[in-house]
């Protein structure tokens, strides 16, 4: 059983590089922040074209690899990377 605290790092990636938007307690919270971020910038086509990345990580641990999932549902344009530690 994993006693490590998991968190989600939300990153936006565009033509000028990547920027971490924040670290959140869970994937649902991070997805809500992503939606809010896009809604707060409705006139900016750039944010509609950006790639959003959700990294599900264990706090304070170094991952060995990750599983990558491309979201084609409501979070289209988002990638989820679930980090693997063992």
SULMOGI-V991194 format. One record per residue. N is the residue number from 0. RES is the residue in one small letter. SS is DSSP state (H for helix, E for strand, - for the rest). PSI is psi in whole degrees, 0 to 359 (999 if undefined). OMEGA is omega as a letter, one per 20 degrees, with the letter a starting at -180 (none if undefined). Layout:
BEGIN
N&RES&SS&PSI&OMEGA ; N&RES&SS&PSI&OMEGA
END
This chain:
BEGIN
0&x&-&142&a ; 1&x&-&116&r ; 2&x&-&0&a ; 3&x&-&145&r ; 4&x&-&124&r ; 5&x&E&148&r ; 6&x&E&168&a ; 7&x&E&125&r ; 8&x&E&122&r ; 9&x&E&122&a ; 10&x&E&141&r ; 11&x&E&132&a ; 12&x&E&128&a ; 13&x&E&195&a ; 14&x&-&334&a ; 15&x&-&12&r ; 16&x&E&198&a ; 17&x&E&149&r ; 18&x&E&129&r ; 19&x&E&124&r ; 20&x&E&332&r ; 21&x&E&173&r ; 22&x&E&131&a ; 23&x&E&161&a ; 24&x&-&337&a ; 25&x&-&170&a ; 26&x&H&323&a ; 27&x&H&318&r ; 28&x&H&317&r ; 29&x&H&320&r ; 30&x&H&324&r ; 31&x&H&321&r ; 32&x&H&320&r ; 33&x&H&313&r ; 34&x&H&317&r ; 35&x&H&319&r ; 36&x&H&316&r ; 37&x&H&317&a ; 38&x&H&328&r ; 39&x&-&349&a ; 40&x&-&55&a ; 41&x&-&334&a ; 42&x&-&356&a ; 43&x&-&106&r ; 44&x&H&336&a ; 45&x&H&319&a ; 46&x&H&335&r ; 47&x&H&337&a ; 48&x&H&350&a ; 49&x&-&156&r ; 50&x&E&133&r ; 51&x&E&138&a ; 52&x&E&129&r ; 53&x&E&114&r ; 54&x&E&115&r ; 55&x&E&112&a ; 56&x&E&159&r ; 57&x&E&126&a ; 58&x&-&130&r ; 59&x&-&13&r ; 60&x&-&154&r ; 61&x&-&123&a ; 62&x&-&154&r ; 63&x&-&332&a ; 64&x&E&183&r ; 65&x&E&152&r ; 66&x&E&136&a ; 67&x&E&131&r ; 68&x&E&130&r ; 69&x&E&126&a ; 70&x&E&124&r ; 71&x&-&8&a ; 72&x&-&227&a ; 73&x&-&335&a ; 74&x&-&37&r ; 75&x&-&138&a ; 76&x&-&8&r ; 77&x&E&145&r ; 78&x&E&135&r ; 79&x&E&127&r ; 80&x&E&112&r ; 81&x&E&114&a ; 82&x&E&143&a ; 83&x&E&137&a ; 84&x&-&345&a ; 85&x&-&999&none
END
